[in-house]
Amino acid sequence: MKTILVDAVNTLVLKGVGLNKEILNILEAFPNKKIVLTSADDEEHKTFGLDAVPYKVFTLKHNPNKTDPNYYRALLKEYGLNIGDVVYFEHNEEAVKSAEEVGIKTFWYDPVKKDVAELRKFLETNL
């Protein structure tokens, strides 16, 4: 069963709001393992409320950031995952390109459009 990689800040977690209930509801509809990805350091972890996330959180604390393909290589190695074992959704277009460069099937979640129907369709199609 594939693992769902979830963008943290500006997708699952909204600054000043907390957990994005629409995204959380979509994720809870799938029995797959979820890992939340962030570049946040310890201070940002608290600032953004990542403690409230109900899934494992992976970060390299900006060393490197998610815009660097080595971030995803480190993630895959850490969890013993292969490229075909994961799908990912992310709001930052540069991070999407970085993940795709490694070969990860990735969906760009537009933080302005907030098309949760397209996100659900991406997950249903690729899991």
Rosetta constraint file for C-alpha pairs under 8 A:
AtomPair CA 1 CA 32 HARMONIC 6.46 0.50
AtomPair CA 1 CA 85 HARMONIC 7.28 0.50
AtomPair CA 1 CA 127 HARMONIC 7.53 0.50
AtomPair CA 2 CA 32 HARMONIC 6.36 0.50
AtomPair CA 2 CA 33 HARMONIC 7.37 0.50
AtomPair CA 2 CA 84 HARMONIC 7.75 0.50
AtomPair CA 2 CA 85 HARMONIC 4.73 0.50
AtomPair CA 2 CA 86 HARMONIC 5.14 0.50
AtomPair CA 2 CA 87 HARMONIC 7.12 0.50
AtomPair CA 2 CA 127 HARMONIC 6.07 0.50
AtomPair CA 3 CA 32 HARMONIC 5.71 0.50
AtomPair CA 3 CA 33 HARMONIC 4.93 0.50
AtomPair CA 3 CA 34 HARMONIC 5.68 0.50
AtomPair CA 3 CA 35 HARMONIC 7.35 0.50
AtomPair CA 3 CA 85 HARMONIC 6.17 0.50
AtomPair CA 3 CA 86 HARMONIC 4.75 0.50
AtomPair CA 3 CA 87 HARMONIC 6.53 0.50
AtomPair CA 4 CA 32 HARMONIC 6.65 0.50
AtomPair CA 4 CA 33 HARMONIC 6.23 0.50
AtomPair CA 4 CA 34 HARMONIC 4.73 0.50
AtomPair CA 4 CA 35 HARMONIC 6.39 0.50
AtomPair CA 4 CA 86 HARMONIC 5.85 0.50
AtomPair CA 4 CA 87 HARMONIC 5.23 0.50
AtomPair CA 4 CA 88 HARMONIC 5.88 0.50
AtomPair CA 5 CA 34 HARMONIC 5.87 0.50
AtomPair CA 5 CA 35 HARMONIC 5.02 0.50
AtomPair CA 5 CA 36 HARMONIC 5.85 0.50
AtomPair CA 5 CA 37 HARMONIC 6.65 0.50
AtomPair CA 5 CA 86 HARMONIC 6.74 0.50
AtomPair CA 5 CA 87 HARMONIC 5.94 0.50
AtomPair CA 5 CA 88 HARMONIC 4.43 0.50
AtomPair CA 5 CA 89 HARMONIC 6.57 0.50
AtomPair CA 6 CA 12 HARMONIC 7.24 0.50
AtomPair CA 6 CA 34 HARMONIC 6.94 0.50
AtomPair CA 6 CA 35 HARMONIC 6.05 0.50
AtomPair CA 6 CA 36 HARMONIC 4.57 0.50
AtomPair CA 6 CA 37 HARMONIC 5.82 0.50
AtomPair CA 6 CA 88 HARMONIC 5.95 0.50
AtomPair CA 6 CA 89 HARMONIC 5.62 0.50
AtomPair CA 6 CA 90 HARMONIC 6.77 0.50
AtomPair CA 7 CA 11 HARMONIC 5.83 0.50
AtomPair CA 7 CA 12 HARMONIC 6.40 0.50
AtomPair CA 7 CA 36 HARMONIC 5.82 0.50
AtomPair CA 7 CA 37 HARMONIC 5.16 0.50
AtomPair CA 7 CA 38 HARMONIC 6.56 0.50
AtomPair CA 7 CA 88 HARMONIC 7.71 0.50
AtomPair CA 7 CA 89 HARMONIC 6.09 0.50
AtomPair CA 7 CA 90 HARMONIC 4.84 0.50
AtomPair CA 7 CA 91 HARMONIC 6.96 0.50
AtomPair CA 8 CA 12 HARMONIC 5.04 0.50
AtomPair CA 8 CA 13 HARMONIC 5.53 0.50
AtomPair CA 8 CA 36 HARMONIC 5.73 0.50
AtomPair CA 8 CA 37 HARMONIC 5.70 0.50
AtomPair CA 8 CA 38 HARMONIC 5.60 0.50
AtomPair CA 8 CA 50 HARMONIC 7.71 0.50
AtomPair CA 9 CA 13 HARMONIC 4.87 0.50
AtomPair CA 9 CA 14 HARMONIC 6.03 0.50
AtomPair CA 9 CA 15 HARMONIC 7.20 0.50
AtomPair CA 9 CA 38 HARMONIC 7.12 0.50
AtomPair CA 9 CA 48 HARMONIC 7.05 0.50
AtomPair CA 10 CA 14 HARMONIC 5.05 0.50
AtomPair CA 10 CA 15 HARMONIC 7.10 0.50
AtomPair CA 10 CA 91 HARMONIC 6.86 0.50
AtomPair CA 10 CA 111 HARMONIC 6.74 0.50
AtomPair CA 11 CA 20 HARMONIC 7.01 0.50
AtomPair CA 11 CA 23 HARMONIC 7.47 0.50
AtomPair CA 11 CA 90 HARMONIC 7.19 0.50
AtomPair CA 11 CA 91 HARMONIC 6.43 0.50
AtomPair CA 11 CA 109 HARMONIC 7.61 0.50
AtomPair CA 11 CA 111 HARMONIC 6.97 0.50
AtomPair CA 12 CA 19 HARMONIC 5.81 0.50
AtomPair CA 12 CA 20 HARMONIC 5.14 0.50
AtomPair CA 12 CA 23 HARMONIC 6.02 0.50
AtomPair CA 12 CA 24 HARMONIC 6.86 0.50
AtomPair CA 13 CA 17 HARMONIC 7.59 0.50
AtomPair CA 13 CA 18 HARMONIC 5.36 0.50
AtomPair CA 13 CA 19 HARMONIC 4.58 0.50
AtomPair CA 13 CA 20 HARMONIC 5.62 0.50
AtomPair CA 13 CA 48 HARMONIC 7.20 0.50
AtomPair CA 13 CA 49 HARMONIC 7.48 0.50
AtomPair CA 13 CA 50 HARMONIC 7.26 0.50
AtomPair CA 13 CA 53 HARMONIC 7.84 0.50
AtomPair CA 14 CA 18 HARMONIC 5.21 0.50
AtomPair CA 14 CA 19 HARMONIC 6.22 0.50
AtomPair CA 14 CA 20 HARMONIC 6.30 0.50
AtomPair CA 14 CA 48 HARMONIC 7.54 0.50
AtomPair CA 15 CA 48 HARMONIC 5.68 0.50
AtomPair CA 15 CA 49 HARMONIC 7.84 0.50
AtomPair CA 16 CA 48 HARMONIC 7.73 0.50
AtomPair CA 18 CA 48 HARMONIC 7.72 0.50
AtomPair CA 18 CA 49 HARMONIC 6.56 0.50
AtomPair CA 18 CA 52 HARMONIC 7.76 0.50
AtomPair CA 19 CA 24 HARMONIC 7.31 0.50
AtomPair CA 19 CA 52 HARMONIC 7.38 0.50
AtomPair CA 19 CA 53 HARMONIC 7.22 0.50
AtomPair CA 20 CA 24 HARMONIC 6.15 0.50
AtomPair CA 21 CA 25 HARMONIC 5.97 0.50
AtomPair CA 22 CA 26 HARMONIC 6.42 0.50
AtomPair CA 22 CA 116 HARMONIC 7.34 0.50
AtomPair CA 23 CA 27 HARMONIC 6.25 0.50
AtomPair CA 23 CA 116 HARMONIC 7.12 0.50
AtomPair CA 24 CA 28 HARMONIC 6.09 0.50
AtomPair CA 25 CA 29 HARMONIC 6.42 0.50
AtomPair CA 26 CA 30 HARMONIC 7.35 0.50
AtomPair CA 26 CA 120 HARMONIC 6.52 0.50
AtomPair CA 34 CA 55 HARMONIC 6.13 0.50
AtomPair CA 34 CA 56 HARMONIC 7.11 0.50
AtomPair CA 35 CA 55 HARMONIC 6.00 0.50
AtomPair CA 35 CA 56 HARMONIC 5.14 0.50
AtomPair CA 35 CA 57 HARMONIC 5.86 0.50
AtomPair CA 35 CA 58 HARMONIC 6.82 0.50
AtomPair CA 36 CA 55 HARMONIC 6.54 0.50
AtomPair CA 36 CA 56 HARMONIC 6.09 0.50
AtomPair CA 36 CA 57 HARMONIC 4.65 0.50
AtomPair CA 36 CA 58 HARMONIC 6.04 0.50
AtomPair CA 37 CA 57 HARMONIC 6.00 0.50
AtomPair CA 37 CA 58 HARMONIC 5.08 0.50
AtomPair CA 37 CA 59 HARMONIC 6.23 0.50
AtomPair CA 38 CA 57 HARMONIC 7.32 0.50
AtomPair CA 38 CA 58 HARMONIC 6.28 0.50
AtomPair CA 38 CA 59 HARMONIC 5.13 0.50
AtomPair CA 38 CA 60 HARMONIC 7.77 0.50
AtomPair CA 38 CA 61 HARMONIC 7.94 0.50
AtomPair CA 38 CA 66 HARMONIC 7.20 0.50
AtomPair CA 39 CA 59 HARMONIC 5.09 0.50
AtomPair CA 39 CA 60 HARMONIC 5.80 0.50
AtomPair CA 39 CA 61 HARMONIC 5.00 0.50
AtomPair CA 39 CA 62 HARMONIC 5.05 0.50
AtomPair CA 39 CA 63 HARMONIC 7.91 0.50
AtomPair CA 39 CA 64 HARMONIC 7.67 0.50
AtomPair CA 39 CA 65 HARMONIC 5.32 0.50
AtomPair CA 39 CA 66 HARMONIC 6.22 0.50
AtomPair CA 40 CA 44 HARMONIC 5.24 0.50
AtomPair CA 40 CA 45 HARMONIC 5.64 0.50
AtomPair CA 40 CA 59 HARMONIC 6.31 0.50
AtomPair CA 40 CA 60 HARMONIC 7.54 0.50
AtomPair CA 40 CA 61 HARMONIC 5.10 0.50
AtomPair CA 40 CA 62 HARMONIC 6.60 0.50
AtomPair CA 41 CA 45 HARMONIC 5.97 0.50
AtomPair CA 41 CA 59 HARMONIC 7.51 0.50
AtomPair CA 41 CA 60 HARMONIC 7.66 0.50
AtomPair CA 41 CA 61 HARMONIC 4.25 0.50
AtomPair CA 41 CA 62 HARMONIC 6.84 0.50
AtomPair CA 42 CA 46 HARMONIC 6.66 0.50
AtomPair CA 42 CA 61 HARMONIC 7.49 0.50
AtomPair CA 43 CA 47 HARMONIC 6.24 0.50
AtomPair CA 44 CA 48 HARMONIC 5.87 0.50
AtomPair CA 45 CA 49 HARMONIC 6.19 0.50
AtomPair CA 45 CA 50 HARMONIC 5.28 0.50
AtomPair CA 45 CA 51 HARMONIC 7.15 0.50
AtomPair CA 46 CA 50 HARMONIC 6.33 0.50
AtomPair CA 46 CA 51 HARMONIC 6.89 0.50
AtomPair CA 49 CA 53 HARMONIC 7.78 0.50
AtomPair CA 50 CA 57 HARMONIC 7.90 0.50
AtomPair CA 53 CA 57 HARMONIC 7.71 0.50
AtomPair CA 58 CA 75 HARMONIC 7.41 0.50
AtomPair CA 60 CA 64 HARMONIC 6.30 0.50
AtomPair CA 60 CA 65 HARMONIC 7.10 0.50
AtomPair CA 60 CA 71 HARMONIC 7.23 0.50
AtomPair CA 61 CA 65 HARMONIC 7.33 0.50
AtomPair CA 62 CA 66 HARMONIC 7.89 0.50
AtomPair CA 63 CA 71 HARMONIC 7.97 0.50
AtomPair CA 64 CA 68 HARMONIC 6.22 0.50
AtomPair CA 64 CA 70 HARMONIC 7.06 0.50
AtomPair CA 64 CA 71 HARMONIC 5.86 0.50
AtomPair CA 65 CA 71 HARMONIC 6.36 0.50
AtomPair CA 66 CA 71 HARMONIC 5.57 0.50
AtomPair CA 66 CA 72 HARMONIC 7.27 0.50
AtomPair CA 66 CA 95 HARMONIC 5.33 0.50
AtomPair CA 66 CA 98 HARMONIC 7.25 0.50
AtomPair CA 66 CA 99 HARMONIC 7.93 0.50
AtomPair CA 67 CA 71 HARMONIC 7.67 0.50
AtomPair CA 67 CA 94 HARMONIC 5.64 0.50
AtomPair CA 67 CA 95 HARMONIC 4.21 0.50
AtomPair CA 67 CA 96 HARMONIC 7.73 0.50
AtomPair CA 67 CA 97 HARMONIC 7.74 0.50
AtomPair CA 67 CA 98 HARMONIC 5.45 0.50
AtomPair CA 67 CA 99 HARMONIC 7.90 0.50
AtomPair CA 68 CA 72 HARMONIC 7.73 0.50
AtomPair CA 68 CA 95 HARMONIC 7.30 0.50
AtomPair CA 68 CA 98 HARMONIC 5.80 0.50
AtomPair CA 69 CA 73 HARMONIC 6.54 0.50
AtomPair CA 69 CA 98 HARMONIC 4.91 0.50
AtomPair CA 69 CA 99 HARMONIC 6.02 0.50
AtomPair CA 69 CA 101 HARMONIC 6.71 0.50
AtomPair CA 69 CA 102 HARMONIC 6.11 0.50
AtomPair CA 70 CA 74 HARMONIC 6.06 0.50
AtomPair CA 71 CA 75 HARMONIC 6.31 0.50
AtomPair CA 72 CA 76 HARMONIC 6.12 0.50
AtomPair CA 72 CA 99 HARMONIC 6.30 0.50
AtomPair CA 72 CA 102 HARMONIC 7.15 0.50
AtomPair CA 73 CA 77 HARMONIC 6.19 0.50
AtomPair CA 73 CA 102 HARMONIC 7.30 0.50
AtomPair CA 74 CA 78 HARMONIC 5.97 0.50
AtomPair CA 75 CA 79 HARMONIC 6.35 0.50
AtomPair CA 76 CA 80 HARMONIC 5.71 0.50
AtomPair CA 76 CA 81 HARMONIC 4.77 0.50
AtomPair CA 76 CA 82 HARMONIC 6.39 0.50
AtomPair CA 76 CA 83 HARMONIC 7.52 0.50
AtomPair CA 77 CA 81 HARMONIC 6.47 0.50
AtomPair CA 81 CA 85 HARMONIC 6.00 0.50
AtomPair CA 81 CA 86 HARMONIC 7.50 0.50
AtomPair CA 82 CA 86 HARMONIC 7.31 0.50
AtomPair CA 83 CA 102 HARMONIC 7.85 0.50
AtomPair CA 83 CA 103 HARMONIC 6.22 0.50
AtomPair CA 83 CA 104 HARMONIC 5.51 0.50
AtomPair CA 84 CA 104 HARMONIC 7.28 0.50
AtomPair CA 86 CA 104 HARMONIC 6.83 0.50
AtomPair CA 86 CA 105 HARMONIC 7.24 0.50
AtomPair CA 87 CA 104 HARMONIC 6.45 0.50
AtomPair CA 87 CA 105 HARMONIC 5.18 0.50
AtomPair CA 87 CA 106 HARMONIC 5.97 0.50
AtomPair CA 87 CA 123 HARMONIC 7.70 0.50
AtomPair CA 87 CA 126 HARMONIC 7.09 0.50
AtomPair CA 87 CA 127 HARMONIC 7.43 0.50
AtomPair CA 88 CA 104 HARMONIC 7.12 0.50
AtomPair CA 88 CA 105 HARMONIC 6.31 0.50
AtomPair CA 88 CA 106 HARMONIC 4.66 0.50
AtomPair CA 88 CA 107 HARMONIC 6.27 0.50
AtomPair CA 89 CA 96 HARMONIC 7.81 0.50
AtomPair CA 89 CA 106 HARMONIC 5.49 0.50
AtomPair CA 89 CA 107 HARMONIC 4.62 0.50
AtomPair CA 89 CA 108 HARMONIC 5.91 0.50
AtomPair CA 89 CA 109 HARMONIC 6.21 0.50
AtomPair CA 89 CA 119 HARMONIC 7.85 0.50
AtomPair CA 90 CA 95 HARMONIC 7.17 0.50
AtomPair CA 90 CA 96 HARMONIC 6.19 0.50
AtomPair CA 90 CA 106 HARMONIC 7.40 0.50
AtomPair CA 90 CA 107 HARMONIC 6.45 0.50
AtomPair CA 90 CA 108 HARMONIC 5.35 0.50
AtomPair CA 90 CA 109 HARMONIC 5.52 0.50
AtomPair CA 91 CA 95 HARMONIC 8.00 0.50
AtomPair CA 91 CA 96 HARMONIC 7.68 0.50
AtomPair CA 91 CA 108 HARMONIC 5.68 0.50
AtomPair CA 91 CA 109 HARMONIC 4.72 0.50
AtomPair CA 91 CA 110 HARMONIC 5.65 0.50
AtomPair CA 91 CA 111 HARMONIC 5.88 0.50
AtomPair CA 92 CA 96 HARMONIC 6.29 0.50
AtomPair CA 92 CA 108 HARMONIC 7.32 0.50
AtomPair CA 92 CA 109 HARMONIC 7.98 0.50
AtomPair CA 93 CA 97 HARMONIC 6.33 0.50
AtomPair CA 93 CA 108 HARMONIC 6.53 0.50
AtomPair CA 94 CA 98 HARMONIC 6.28 0.50
AtomPair CA 95 CA 99 HARMONIC 6.19 0.50
AtomPair CA 96 CA 100 HARMONIC 6.13 0.50
AtomPair CA 96 CA 106 HARMONIC 6.31 0.50
AtomPair CA 96 CA 107 HARMONIC 7.28 0.50
AtomPair CA 96 CA 108 HARMONIC 6.35 0.50
AtomPair CA 97 CA 101 HARMONIC 6.01 0.50
AtomPair CA 98 CA 102 HARMONIC 6.76 0.50
AtomPair CA 99 CA 103 HARMONIC 6.57 0.50
AtomPair CA 99 CA 104 HARMONIC 5.49 0.50
AtomPair CA 99 CA 105 HARMONIC 7.82 0.50
AtomPair CA 99 CA 106 HARMONIC 6.97 0.50
AtomPair CA 100 CA 104 HARMONIC 4.98 0.50
AtomPair CA 100 CA 105 HARMONIC 6.35 0.50
AtomPair CA 100 CA 106 HARMONIC 6.35 0.50
AtomPair CA 107 CA 119 HARMONIC 7.40 0.50
AtomPair CA 107 CA 122 HARMONIC 7.05 0.50
AtomPair CA 109 CA 114 HARMONIC 6.80 0.50
AtomPair CA 109 CA 115 HARMONIC 7.20 0.50
AtomPair CA 109 CA 119 HARMONIC 6.99 0.50
AtomPair CA 110 CA 114 HARMONIC 5.62 0.50
AtomPair CA 110 CA 115 HARMONIC 7.06 0.50
AtomPair CA 115 CA 119 HARMONIC 6.52 0.50
AtomPair CA 116 CA 120 HARMONIC 6.09 0.50
AtomPair CA 117 CA 121 HARMONIC 6.22 0.50
AtomPair CA 118 CA 122 HARMONIC 6.11 0.50
AtomPair CA 119 CA 123 HARMONIC 6.33 0.50
AtomPair CA 120 CA 124 HARMONIC 6.11 0.50
AtomPair CA 121 CA 125 HARMONIC 5.99 0.50
AtomPair CA 122 CA 126 HARMONIC 6.07 0.50
AtomPair CA 123 CA 127 HARMONIC 5.75 0.50
